[in-house]
Amino acid sequence: MPAITGEIYKKRLKQSEVELWHNGEKIKNMLEHPVFKGIINSQALLYDAQHQFDCMTYRSPETGNLIGTSYLQPTTKEDLAKRREMIQQWARLSGGMLGRSPDYMNTILMTFASSASLLEGKDNCFPQHLIDFYNKAREEDLSFTHTFISPQVNRSLLYFEDSNEPIAAKVVAENKEGIVIKGARLLATQGGITDEIIVYSPGGMIDKVYAFAFAIPSDTKGLKFISRESFVGGGLDF
C-alpha cells in the first residue's frame, strides 16, 4: 500500500472498534465528537500532504510503492536531508504546534528496527520480530501512539501492589501466544486515534514482570483508552 491519505486514515478509525472514553462517556463516533474531531482532521491534513510534496515519500525497497519518508532509514547525507525536509514540512502545516505528528512515532519505530542487531543473542529478545513489524508498518503506513510511564499511587509512601489487582501494567501470565498484561499506563498521546499502540518499559527495569515491549492494535479486546481533560468546551481548571 502506498502512503495513505487523510481519507484512508479516517476510514481506518471509523472501522476500528477501539474502546475510547472521555469524562465518563464511551465515545461512539470519534470522527464527529467535538473533543476528538479537531485533532483527527489535523492529522488527516498531514497525511494528505504526503501526496502534495516530493519530500514526503520515497520508493519502497520491497514493493516500489511511494511510502512515507518518516519511515526512511537514512544511509546517506541525502537521506538525512530528505528526512529533515519531511519533518519541516509537516511542522509548517501545524505551525509547529502539533508535537505528535505521524513522523514522531514512525521515526521511533524506524530507529528501533535500525538497532535490532543489538538484540541478537540476548535473552527474551526477538530482533526479527521487530524488523518484520517495522516493515509492515512502513508498507501499510500505520499510525502509532506509545506509552512507557506507570501510574504513581502515593509519592510519600512505599507502595506494594495487590497481586490480584495490579495498578501499573505488569505481566500476570504467559501462554503459548505470549504474555498477558494487566494494569494501566499513562500518557499515550493521541491514544485511541491511531492504528497501533507501542508499550515498553523504561531502561533499567529489574523486576521482570514490569520489563516488556510490544505493540498491539488500538482496538485489541480488553484494551481501553481514558482521555484526559480537553481544551474543547472551556471547562478546564487551569
Backbone as CSV, one residue per row, in Angstrom:
resi,resn,N_x,N_y,N_z,CA_x,CA_y,CA_z,C_x,C_y,C_z
1,MET,0.843,-1.194,0.000,0.000,0.000,0.000,0.878,1.243,0.000
2,PRO,0.601,2.201,-0.891,1.357,3.463,-0.868,1.029,4.277,0.378
3,ALA,1.758,5.385,0.559,1.485,6.296,1.667,0.003,6.670,1.671
4,ILE,-0.599,6.660,2.844,-2.043,6.867,2.915,-2.412,8.348,2.801
5,THR,-3.686,8.591,2.578,-4.262,9.933,2.561,-5.044,10.152,3.856
6,GLY,-5.497,11.383,4.050,-6.331,11.668,5.202,-7.624,10.879,5.193
7,GLU,-8.176,10.666,4.004,-9.417,9.899,3.887,-9.226,8.467,4.362
8,ILE,-8.097,7.860,3.989,-7.826,6.486,4.415,-7.613,6.433,5.923
9,TYR,-6.899,7.425,6.468,-6.693,7.497,7.918,-8.034,7.523,8.645
10,LYS,-8.952,8.376,8.186,-10.269,8.473,8.820,-11.074,7.182,8.638
11,LYS,-10.958,6.566,7.480,-11.689,5.323,7.224,-11.238,4.234,8.181
12,ARG,-9.938,4.170,8.438,-9.432,3.180,9.385,-10.006,3.422,10.783
13,LEU,-10.039,4.679,11.199,-10.588,4.991,12.519,-12.069,4.631,12.592
14,LYS,-12.789,4.908,11.522,-14.227,4.613,11.504,-14.478,3.117,11.606
15,GLN,-13.615,2.322,10.987,-13.774,0.871,11.009,-13.250,0.250,12.302
16,SER,-12.444,1.000,13.031,-11.858,0.489,14.265,-12.928,0.296,15.335
17,GLU,-12.721,-0.679,16.201,-13.628,-0.927,17.317,-12.961,-0.545,18.634
18,VAL,-12.147,0.496,18.599,-11.410,0.930,19.783,-12.374,1.360,20.881
19,GLU,-12.023,1.048,22.136,-12.817,1.475,23.290,-12.192,2.751,23.842
20,LEU,-12.873,3.860,23.653,-12.354,5.188,23.990,-13.346,5.899,24.895
21,TRP,-12.840,6.435,26.010,-13.689,7.101,26.996,-13.215,8.527,27.233
22,HIS,-14.188,9.417,27.471,-13.868,10.796,27.867,-14.909,11.287,28.862
23,ASN,-14.421,11.697,30.034,-15.302,12.274,31.060,-16.486,11.358,31.381
24,GLY,-16.204,10.059,31.486,-17.235,9.088,31.822,-18.112,8.648,30.672
25,GLU,-17.853,9.170,29.490,-18.657,8.845,28.305,-17.875,7.928,27.372
26,LYS,-18.493,6.837,26.954,-17.892,5.972,25.952,-18.157,6.570,24.578
27,ILE,-17.090,6.863,23.859,-17.205,7.561,22.582,-17.649,6.580,21.502
28,LYS,-18.734,6.917,20.824,-19.278,6.045,19.785,-18.811,6.441,18.385
29,ASN,-18.590,7.728,18.163,-18.149,8.200,16.845,-17.097,9.280,17.039
30,MET,-15.852,8.865,17.135,-14.783,9.818,17.432,-14.601,10.850,16.321
31,LEU,-14.946,10.485,15.081,-14.756,11.414,13.968,-15.661,12.633,14.079
32,GLU,-16.767,12.515,14.783,-17.709,13.623,14.922,-17.747,14.197,16.330
33,HIS,-17.090,13.560,17.269,-17.123,14.035,18.653,-16.311,15.322,18.774
34,PRO,-16.831,16.359,19.437,-16.131,17.650,19.497,-14.751,17.584,20.130
35,VAL,-14.519,16.638,21.019,-13.212,16.536,21.673,-12.158,15.963,20.736
36,PHE,-12.556,15.089,19.815,-11.586,14.355,19.012,-11.540,14.762,17.540
37,LYS,-12.603,15.343,17.025,-12.644,15.585,15.583,-11.599,16.600,15.133
38,GLY,-11.218,17.548,15.993,-10.229,18.542,15.596,-8.871,17.937,15.321
39,ILE,-8.373,17.117,16.248,-7.056,16.507,16.055,-7.103,15.485,14.931
40,ILE,-8.220,14.784,14.781,-8.333,13.820,13.682,-8.268,14.538,12.340
41,ASN,-8.972,15.662,12.220,-8.927,16.429,10.970,-7.531,16.983,10.712
42,SER,-6.844,17.409,11.775,-5.483,17.930,11.615,-4.536,16.840,11.143
43,GLN,-4.655,15.651,11.725,-3.820,14.536,11.289,-4.128,14.160,9.845
44,ALA,-5.394,14.206,9.478,-5.779,13.865,8.104,-5.124,14.806,7.101
45,LEU,-5.039,16.089,7.437,-4.379,17.052,6.551,-2.901,16.717,6.381
46,LEU,-2.274,16.233,7.445,-0.864,15.851,7.344,-0.698,14.659,6.414
47,TYR,-1.584,13.701,6.506,-1.495,12.549,5.602,-1.763,12.958,4.153
48,ASP,-2.657,13.907,3.942,-2.884,14.412,2.580,-1.613,15.041,2.013
49,ALA,-0.830,15.676,2.879,0.397,16.345,2.437,1.410,15.361,1.868
50,GLN,1.283,14.080,2.218,2.203,13.087,1.660,2.057,12.966,0.149
51,HIS,0.961,13.453,-0.380,0.710,13.376,-1.821,0.822,14.744,-2.490
52,GLN,1.361,15.714,-1.751,1.480,17.076,-2.272,2.923,17.565,-2.369
53,PHE,3.837,16.900,-1.651,5.231,17.344,-1.622,6.150,16.143,-1.834
54,ASP,7.119,16.296,-2.726,8.012,15.184,-3.070,8.813,14.681,-1.879
55,CYS,9.133,15.573,-0.939,9.970,15.179,0.191,9.254,14.230,1.150
56,MET,7.947,14.077,0.986,7.170,13.300,1.947,7.185,11.800,1.684
57,THR,7.659,11.372,0.510,7.629,9.950,0.181,8.927,9.508,-0.481
58,TYR,9.146,8.206,-0.465,10.266,7.594,-1.185,9.827,6.216,-1.664
59,ARG,10.619,5.614,-2.528,10.261,4.320,-3.102,10.554,3.192,-2.113
60,SER,9.563,2.344,-1.914,9.750,1.200,-1.031,10.807,0.264,-1.600
61,PRO,11.756,-0.188,-0.768,12.749,-1.146,-1.257,12.144,-2.513,-1.549
62,GLU,10.920,-2.764,-1.087,10.280,-4.060,-1.289,9.281,-4.046,-2.437
63,THR,8.424,-3.023,-2.483,7.319,-3.013,-3.448,7.466,-1.973,-4.546
64,GLY,8.307,-0.975,-4.322,8.417,0.120,-5.276,7.342,1.176,-5.117
65,ASN,6.403,0.956,-4.183,5.375,1.964,-3.913,5.996,3.208,-3.287
66,LEU,5.330,4.342,-3.447,5.743,5.549,-2.743,5.222,5.464,-1.313
67,ILE,6.144,5.415,-0.356,5.779,5.278,1.056,6.359,6.443,1.848
68,GLY,5.907,6.590,3.099,6.240,7.762,3.888,7.713,7.890,4.241
69,THR,8.270,9.070,3.993,9.677,9.343,4.304,9.959,9.218,5.795
70,SER,8.949,9.371,6.633,9.167,9.246,8.075,9.631,7.849,8.462
71,TYR,9.443,6.874,7.582,9.917,5.511,7.830,11.287,5.236,7.200
72,LEU,11.837,6.198,6.509,13.102,6.003,5.792,14.269,5.817,6.761
73,GLN,15.012,4.713,6.601,16.242,4.501,7.359,17.377,5.199,6.611
74,PRO,17.914,6.282,7.151,18.916,7.051,6.408,20.262,6.339,6.351
75,THR,20.836,6.294,5.167,22.173,5.721,4.979,23.114,6.697,4.284
76,THR,22.587,7.845,3.835,23.401,8.846,3.139,23.035,10.240,3.641
77,LYS,23.867,11.215,3.275,23.558,12.608,3.614,22.262,13.046,2.943
78,GLU,22.033,12.552,1.753,20.812,12.907,1.029,19.569,12.381,1.755
79,ASP,19.683,11.171,2.316,18.563,10.623,3.085,18.260,11.495,4.301
80,LEU,19.313,11.920,4.983,19.128,12.777,6.159,18.486,14.104,5.768
81,ALA,18.920,14.658,4.650,18.354,15.930,4.188,16.876,15.765,3.840
82,LYS,16.537,14.640,3.214,15.133,14.408,2.848,14.273,14.244,4.094
83,ARG,14.793,13.533,5.086,14.053,13.390,6.334,13.842,14.754,6.992
84,ARG,14.845,15.599,6.982,14.710,16.938,7.565,13.623,17.726,6.851
85,GLU,13.619,17.674,5.531,12.614,18.405,4.758,11.206,17.891,5.068
86,MET,11.084,16.574,5.224,9.786,15.988,5.563,9.299,16.489,6.916
87,ILE,10.176,16.471,7.909,9.806,16.922,9.255,9.435,18.400,9.242
88,GLN,10.212,19.204,8.518,9.917,20.634,8.430,8.562,20.883,7.774
89,GLN,8.268,20.131,6.723,7.017,20.341,6.002,5.815,20.045,6.886
90,TRP,5.852,18.924,7.587,4.748,18.598,8.485,4.638,19.626,9.613
91,ALA,5.786,20.084,10.129,5.754,21.072,11.213,5.151,22.392,10.737
92,ARG,5.465,22.790,9.515,4.915,24.046,8.975,3.385,23.989,8.895
93,LEU,2.861,22.833,8.554,1.412,22.716,8.377,0.645,22.909,9.683
94,SER,1.310,22.673,10.802,0.654,22.882,12.098,1.233,24.074,12.842
95,GLY,2.101,24.840,12.185,2.756,25.946,12.865,3.665,25.474,13.986
96,GLY,4.083,24.225,13.915,4.943,23.669,14.958,4.211,23.349,16.247
97,MET,2.883,23.382,16.221,2.092,23.211,17.440,1.610,21.777,17.664
98,LEU,1.872,20.900,16.717,1.429,19.514,16.858,2.650,18.648,17.146
99,GLY,2.875,18.389,18.432,4.080,17.676,18.837,4.071,16.197,18.540
100,ARG,2.925,15.669,18.161,2.832,14.236,17.868,2.317,14.014,16.451
101,SER,2.928,14.702,15.499,2.629,14.419,14.097,3.135,13.012,13.779
102,PRO,2.677,12.389,12.695,2.989,10.979,12.449,4.480,10.647,12.442
103,ASP,5.325,11.603,12.037,6.754,11.309,11.964,7.362,11.001,13.324
104,TYR,6.735,11.449,14.403,7.295,11.240,15.742,7.444,9.751,16.044
105,MET,6.341,9.023,16.027,6.403,7.603,16.346,6.965,6.772,15.199
106,ASN,6.736,7.188,13.952,7.319,6.463,12.824,8.840,6.463,12.915
107,THR,9.402,7.591,13.338,10.852,7.694,13.490,11.341,6.808,14.625
108,ILE,10.603,6.765,15.720,10.992,5.900,16.835,11.022,4.436,16.398
109,LEU,9.983,3.998,15.694,9.955,2.612,15.229,11.077,2.353,14.238
110,MET,11.359,3.323,13.372,12.458,3.177,12.417,13.790,2.994,13.146
111,THR,14.024,3.765,14.207,15.289,3.648,14.939,15.359,2.331,15.705
112,PHE,14.224,1.864,16.215,14.207,0.548,16.854,14.668,-0.521,15.865
113,ALA,14.089,-0.505,14.671,14.430,-1.510,13.667,15.880,-1.376,13.220
114,SER,16.361,-0.143,13.118,17.748,0.082,12.711,18.731,-0.462,13.737
115,SER,18.287,-0.569,14.993,19.161,-1.028,16.077,18.889,-2.475,16.469
116,ALA,18.090,-3.179,15.687,17.672,-4.529,16.065,18.845,-5.484,16.250
117,SER,19.937,-5.249,15.556,21.097,-6.140,15.668,21.660,-6.166,17.087
118,LEU,21.420,-5.110,17.858,21.911,-5.051,19.237,21.204,-6.064,20.132
119,LEU,20.067,-6.577,19.679,19.298,-7.534,20.470,19.631,-8.982,20.134
120,GLU,20.423,-9.199,19.100,20.728,-10.562,18.673,21.487,-11.311,19.768
121,GLY,21.021,-12.534,20.050,21.675,-13.367,21.044,21.328,-13.028,22.474
122,LYS,20.447,-12.052,22.686,20.059,-11.659,24.045,18.822,-12.454,24.479
123,ASP,18.751,-12.737,25.777,17.625,-13.496,26.306,16.312,-12.737,26.121
124,ASN,15.282,-13.485,25.734,13.922,-12.951,25.635,13.824,-11.745,24.706
125,CYS,14.653,-11.716,23.681,14.612,-10.639,22.687,14.346,-11.247,21.308
126,PHE,13.627,-10.508,20.489,13.187,-11.035,19.202,13.437,-9.998,18.113
127,PRO,14.702,-9.810,17.739,15.025,-8.745,16.782,14.334,-8.895,15.432
128,GLN,14.143,-10.124,14.958,13.494,-10.294,13.655,12.029,-9.886,13.721
129,HIS,11.385,-10.121,14.860,10.005,-9.661,15.027,9.930,-8.148,14.877
130,LEU,10.902,-7.467,15.462,10.937,-6.006,15.396,11.110,-5.532,13.959
131,ILE,12.006,-6.171,13.230,12.233,-5.798,11.831,10.983,-6.071,10.995
132,ASP,10.368,-7.226,11.210,9.155,-7.573,10.456,8.032,-6.579,10.739
133,PHE,7.906,-6.172,11.989,6.846,-5.229,12.342,7.110,-3.858,11.730
134,TYR,8.363,-3.444,11.734,8.716,-2.180,11.078,8.359,-2.237,9.593
135,ASN,8.692,-3.337,8.936,8.382,-3.464,7.508,6.873,-3.392,7.263
136,LYS,6.102,-4.031,8.111,4.640,-3.988,7.987,4.131,-2.559,8.168
137,ALA,4.616,-1.877,9.203,4.179,-0.502,9.472,4.557,0.425,8.332
138,ARG,5.751,0.252,7.800,6.232,1.090,6.698,5.384,0.901,5.453
139,GLU,5.095,-0.346,5.111,4.360,-0.627,3.876,2.877,-0.279,3.989
140,GLU,2.316,-0.341,5.193,0.890,-0.037,5.383,0.668,1.376,5.906
141,ASP,1.759,2.098,6.182,1.685,3.470,6.697,0.800,3.533,7.938
142,LEU,1.123,2.679,8.915,0.353,2.637,10.153,0.638,3.861,11.010
143,SER,-0.339,4.230,11.824,-0.162,5.329,12.776,-0.008,4.747,14.179
144,PHE,0.721,5.478,15.039,1.081,4.941,16.348,0.937,5.968,17.459
145,THR,0.643,5.448,18.646,0.910,6.140,19.895,1.811,5.221,20.712
146,HIS,2.302,5.716,21.848,3.136,4.868,22.699,2.958,5.277,24.153
147,THR,3.353,4.390,25.045,3.324,4.689,26.471,4.400,3.887,27.182
148,PHE,5.065,4.539,28.148,6.071,3.833,28.941,6.088,4.309,30.397
149,ILE,5.094,5.101,30.815,5.052,5.647,32.166,3.993,4.920,32.983
150,SER,4.388,4.436,34.172,3.449,3.767,35.068,2.821,4.777,36.022
151,PRO,1.581,4.542,36.446,0.947,5.454,37.404,1.624,5.388,38.761
152,GLN,1.672,6.531,39.454,2.195,6.602,40.810,1.022,6.744,41.767
153,VAL,0.968,5.879,42.757,-0.166,5.869,43.672,0.034,6.858,44.812
154,ASN,1.202,6.822,45.440,1.485,7.700,46.571,2.971,7.987,46.584
155,ARG,3.353,9.214,46.354,4.765,9.576,46.272,5.452,9.558,47.642
156,SER,4.680,9.618,48.725,5.276,9.750,50.051,5.425,8.432,50.789
157,LEU,4.770,7.377,50.309,4.801,6.103,50.999,5.275,5.000,50.072
158,LEU,5.918,3.984,50.671,6.213,2.794,49.896,4.899,2.116,49.538
159,TYR,4.811,1.641,48.320,3.545,1.059,47.872,3.786,-0.346,47.354
160,PHE,3.017,-1.287,47.865,3.097,-2.663,47.417,1.761,-3.039,46.795
161,GLU,1.782,-3.420,45.540,0.545,-3.683,44.825,-0.110,-4.975,45.276
162,ASP,-1.421,-4.980,45.222,-2.193,-6.196,45.376,-1.950,-7.046,44.133
163,SER,-1.407,-8.235,44.325,-1.036,-9.065,43.170,-2.237,-9.440,42.316
164,ASN,-3.445,-9.420,42.916,-4.642,-9.773,42.164,-5.215,-8.604,41.382
165,GLU,-4.940,-7.377,41.829,-5.460,-6.184,41.164,-4.336,-5.177,40.949
166,PRO,-3.431,-5.450,40.024,-2.318,-4.526,39.793,-2.804,-3.202,39.231
167,ILE,-2.124,-2.123,39.605,-2.430,-0.808,39.049,-1.512,-0.525,37.865
168,ALA,-0.208,-0.617,38.074,0.737,-0.441,36.972,0.755,-1.696,36.110
169,ALA,0.783,-1.515,34.795,0.770,-2.644,33.868,1.914,-3.607,34.166
170,LYS,1.596,-4.888,34.219,2.599,-5.906,34.532,2.210,-7.219,33.860
171,VAL,3.177,-8.115,33.751,2.923,-9.450,33.219,2.273,-10.285,34.314
172,VAL,1.079,-10.795,34.053,0.379,-11.607,35.052,0.303,-13.074,34.642
173,ALA,0.633,-13.372,33.393,0.602,-14.760,32.934,1.339,-14.863,31.608
174,GLU,1.684,-16.088,31.254,2.262,-16.383,29.947,1.552,-17.604,29.382
175,ASN,1.375,-17.616,28.063,0.777,-18.776,27.414,1.457,-18.995,26.070
176,LYS,0.926,-19.900,25.271,1.571,-20.236,24.007,1.577,-19.079,23.015
177,GLU,0.696,-18.088,23.231,0.629,-16.933,22.335,1.502,-15.777,22.805
178,GLY,2.019,-15.869,24.029,2.886,-14.796,24.529,2.563,-14.432,25.962
179,ILE,2.640,-13.131,26.273,2.432,-12.660,27.636,1.038,-12.051,27.793
180,VAL,0.533,-12.093,29.022,-0.741,-11.463,29.370,-0.437,-10.284,30.286
181,ILE,-0.893,-9.096,29.893,-0.629,-7.868,30.640,-1.913,-7.391,31.299
182,LYS,-1.794,-6.951,32.557,-2.928,-6.342,33.247,-2.449,-5.093,33.966
183,GLY,-3.251,-4.037,33.920,-2.892,-2.797,34.593,-2.916,-1.613,33.648
184,ALA,-2.457,-0.473,34.154,-2.566,0.786,33.418,-1.207,1.365,33.068
185,ARG,-1.205,2.168,32.032,-0.082,3.018,31.654,-0.616,4.424,31.414
186,LEU,0.278,5.420,31.483,-0.119,6.818,31.348,0.449,7.455,30.086
187,LEU,-0.191,8.540,29.676,0.324,9.465,28.664,0.552,8.826,27.301
188,ALA,-0.440,8.126,26.819,-0.406,7.646,25.433,-1.013,8.742,24.563
189,THR,-0.210,9.745,24.243,-0.710,10.900,23.495,-1.349,10.456,22.179
190,GLN,-2.556,10.936,21.932,-3.380,10.533,20.778,-3.857,9.089,20.883
191,GLY,-3.795,8.535,22.082,-4.284,7.178,22.276,-5.736,7.033,21.856
192,GLY,-6.023,5.989,21.110,-7.371,5.730,20.633,-7.636,6.219,19.230
193,ILE,-6.776,7.095,18.712,-6.990,7.599,17.348,-5.821,7.223,16.440
194,THR,-5.152,6.120,16.786,-4.082,5.590,15.942,-4.356,4.112,15.668
195,ASP,-3.668,3.573,14.679,-3.839,2.157,14.343,-3.313,1.249,15.447
196,GLU,-2.174,1.616,16.024,-1.489,0.745,16.971,-1.005,1.550,18.172
197,ILE,-0.715,0.830,19.262,-0.051,1.411,20.419,1.186,0.576,20.727
198,ILE,2.312,1.248,20.925,3.554,0.597,21.330,3.716,0.796,22.833
199,VAL,3.922,-0.292,23.552,4.067,-0.254,25.008,5.434,-0.821,25.363
200,TYR,6.206,-0.074,26.126,7.503,-0.601,26.539,7.897,-0.021,27.887
201,SER,8.894,-0.639,28.492,9.344,-0.247,29.816,10.549,0.668,29.718
202,PRO,10.732,1.562,30.696,11.940,2.395,30.707,13.170,1.542,30.976
203,GLY,14.335,2.053,30.615,15.578,1.332,30.833,15.859,1.105,32.311
204,GLY,16.593,0.039,32.609,16.986,-0.230,33.986,15.955,-0.978,34.802
205,MET,14.896,-1.465,34.171,13.855,-2.193,34.893,14.404,-3.543,35.346
206,ILE,14.347,-3.807,36.659,14.916,-5.027,37.221,13.872,-6.129,37.343
207,ASP,12.695,-5.783,37.846,11.633,-6.766,38.039,11.088,-7.193,36.677
208,LYS,11.197,-8.469,36.366,10.841,-8.960,35.036,9.362,-8.800,34.705
209,VAL,8.497,-8.765,35.710,7.068,-8.637,35.403,6.732,-7.241,34.889
210,TYR,7.650,-6.289,35.089,7.437,-4.932,34.583,8.337,-4.618,33.385
211,ALA,9.077,-5.611,32.915,10.011,-5.405,31.804,9.473,-6.102,30.555
212,PHE,8.972,-5.308,29.613,8.391,-5.880,28.398,8.323,-4.805,27.325
213,ALA,8.111,-5.239,26.111,7.914,-4.322,24.985,7.075,-5.044,23.939
214,PHE,6.032,-4.367,23.485,5.155,-4.980,22.488,4.338,-3.898,21.798
215,ALA,3.700,-4.274,20.707,2.767,-3.393,20.006,1.508,-4.189,19.709
216,ILE,0.350,-3.544,19.865,-0.927,-4.189,19.576,-1.850,-3.187,18.891
217,PRO,-2.821,-3.670,18.118,-3.807,-2.758,17.530,-4.580,-2.020,18.618
218,SER,-4.959,-0.788,18.335,-5.653,0.020,19.336,-7.022,-0.532,19.702
219,ASP,-7.605,-1.362,18.835,-8.912,-1.931,19.156,-8.813,-3.369,19.659
220,THR,-7.649,-3.735,20.201,-7.488,-5.061,20.791,-8.489,-5.255,21.931
221,LYS,-9.137,-6.397,21.970,-10.109,-6.690,23.021,-9.435,-6.630,24.390
222,GLY,-10.074,-5.929,25.329,-9.531,-5.801,26.675,-8.735,-4.533,26.892
223,LEU,-8.481,-3.779,25.818,-7.733,-2.524,25.916,-8.704,-1.356,25.853
224,LYS,-8.552,-0.402,26.773,-9.389,0.795,26.723,-8.523,2.034,26.939
225,PHE,-8.938,3.126,26.315,-8.270,4.416,26.431,-9.188,5.373,27.189
226,ILE,-8.647,6.010,28.229,-9.391,7.002,29.002,-8.678,8.335,28.831
227,SER,-9.324,9.278,28.168,-8.651,10.527,27.803,-8.624,11.505,28.972
228,ARG,-7.660,12.396,28.929,-7.547,13.462,29.925,-8.557,14.570,29.614
229,GLU,-8.542,15.624,30.442,-9.412,16.764,30.187,-9.090,17.383,28.827
230,SER,-10.108,17.957,28.216,-9.958,18.528,26.885,-9.935,20.048,26.936
231,PHE,-9.260,20.656,25.974,-9.306,22.108,25.810,-10.633,22.555,25.197
232,VAL,-11.372,21.609,24.636,-12.645,21.932,23.998,-13.712,22.172,25.062
233,GLY,-14.451,23.259,24.949,-15.572,23.496,25.847,-15.309,24.461,26.972
234,GLY,-14.033,24.791,27.221,-13.712,25.804,28.224,-13.948,25.383,29.655
235,GLY,-13.982,24.087,29.934,-14.246,23.642,31.292,-13.017,23.274,32.102
236,LEU,-11.837,23.685,31.663,-10.610,23.327,32.359,-10.477,24.077,33.679
237,ASP,-9.789,23.453,34.643,-9.496,24.118,35.911,-8.330,25.087,35.775
238,PHE,-7.498,24.888,34.767,-6.314,25.746,34.581,-6.338,26.357,33.185
